Amino acid sequence: MKIRKVALVGLMTALCGRTQEIGYVETFSLADDRAAALRELVPGTDDYYYFHALHAQNTGMRQRFQEVMGRWQRDRDGHVTDSARELLNRQALLDYARQPQETL
């Protein structure tokens, strides 16, 4: 009986130690002013481009989205990262009603 209690306490302690801070995703998601939250990012990083492009998508600024994505690809010598591909696919779905053939 005593061994079970010790094992249970040990397991609970181990599980509690595995919790992690969510990080910038939480900061961005919960910010009242997301433009201010974007200023925390380091220019030129993948996170910088990702969250700037995501913010442009969320606010309907399609031209700004295209500018950020173009700059991101140029900075990566034309390579499209997985997170960039995610946003491009999302934009294609958002544009479906206006440009169905391009989305397909």
C-alpha positions as CSV (number, residue, x, y, z in Angstrom):
1,M,0.0,0.0,0.0
2,K,2.8,2.4,1.0
3,I,4.7,1.6,-2.3
4,R,1.6,2.5,-4.3
5,K,1.3,5.9,-2.7
6,V,5.0,6.6,-3.2
7,A,4.7,5.5,-6.9
8,L,1.6,7.7,-7.4
9,V,3.3,10.7,-5.8
10,G,6.3,10.1,-8.0
11,L,4.2,9.8,-11.1
12,M,2.3,13.0,-10.3
13,T,5.5,14.9,-9.7
14,A,7.0,13.7,-13.0
15,L,3.9,14.7,-14.9
16,C,3.8,18.1,-13.3
17,G,7.4,18.7,-14.3
18,R,6.6,18.2,-17.9
19,T,4.4,21.2,-18.3
20,Q,5.9,23.9,-20.6
21,E,5.3,27.5,-21.3
22,I,3.4,27.9,-24.6
23,G,5.5,30.9,-25.6
24,Y,4.9,33.5,-28.3
25,V,1.8,31.8,-29.7
26,E,0.0,32.6,-26.5
27,T,1.3,36.1,-26.4
28,F,0.1,36.7,-30.0
29,S,-3.2,35.0,-29.6
30,L,-4.2,36.7,-26.4
31,A,-2.9,40.2,-27.2
32,D,-5.4,43.0,-27.3
33,D,-3.1,44.8,-29.8
34,R,-1.5,42.2,-32.0
35,A,0.4,44.8,-34.0
36,A,2.2,45.7,-30.7
37,A,2.9,42.0,-30.0
38,L,4.5,41.7,-33.5
39,R,7.1,44.2,-32.5
40,E,8.6,41.7,-30.1
41,L,9.8,39.5,-32.9
42,V,13.3,39.5,-34.4
43,P,13.1,40.7,-38.0
44,G,14.2,38.1,-40.5
45,T,13.3,35.0,-38.4
46,D,10.8,32.5,-39.5
47,D,8.6,33.4,-36.6
48,Y,8.7,37.1,-37.6
49,Y,7.5,36.3,-41.1
50,Y,5.0,33.7,-40.0
51,F,3.2,35.8,-37.5
52,H,3.3,39.0,-39.7
53,A,1.8,37.0,-42.6
54,L,-0.8,35.4,-40.2
55,H,-1.8,38.8,-38.9
56,A,-2.2,40.1,-42.5
57,Q,-4.4,37.1,-43.3
58,N,-6.5,37.5,-40.1
59,T,-7.1,41.2,-40.8
60,G,-7.9,40.6,-44.5
61,M,-4.8,42.5,-45.8
62,R,-4.2,40.3,-48.8
63,Q,-1.6,42.6,-50.4
64,R,0.4,42.8,-47.2
65,F,0.3,39.0,-46.9
66,Q,1.7,38.7,-50.4
67,E,4.5,41.2,-49.5
68,V,5.5,39.4,-46.4
69,M,5.4,36.0,-48.1
70,G,7.5,37.3,-51.0
71,R,10.1,38.7,-48.7
72,W,10.2,35.5,-46.6
73,Q,10.8,33.4,-49.8
74,R,13.5,35.8,-51.1
75,D,15.3,35.7,-47.7
76,R,15.3,31.9,-47.9
77,D,16.7,31.9,-51.5
78,G,13.3,30.8,-52.9
79,H,12.8,28.0,-50.4
80,V,9.3,27.6,-49.0
81,T,9.4,26.4,-45.4
82,D,6.7,24.2,-44.0
83,S,5.2,27.0,-42.0
84,A,5.2,29.2,-45.1
85,R,3.5,26.4,-47.1
86,E,0.8,26.2,-44.3
87,L,0.0,29.9,-44.7
88,L,0.0,29.7,-48.5
89,N,-2.4,26.8,-48.4
90,R,-4.6,28.7,-45.9
91,Q,-4.6,31.7,-48.2
92,A,-5.6,29.5,-51.2
93,L,-8.6,28.3,-49.2
94,L,-9.5,31.9,-48.2
95,D,-9.3,32.9,-51.9
96,Y,-11.4,30.0,-53.1
97,A,-14.7,32.0,-53.5
98,R,-12.9,34.6,-55.6
99,Q,-10.4,32.4,-57.4
100,P,-11.6,28.8,-57.4
101,Q,-9.4,27.6,-60.3
102,E,-6.2,28.9,-58.8
103,T,-7.1,27.3,-55.4
104,L,-7.7,23.9,-57.1
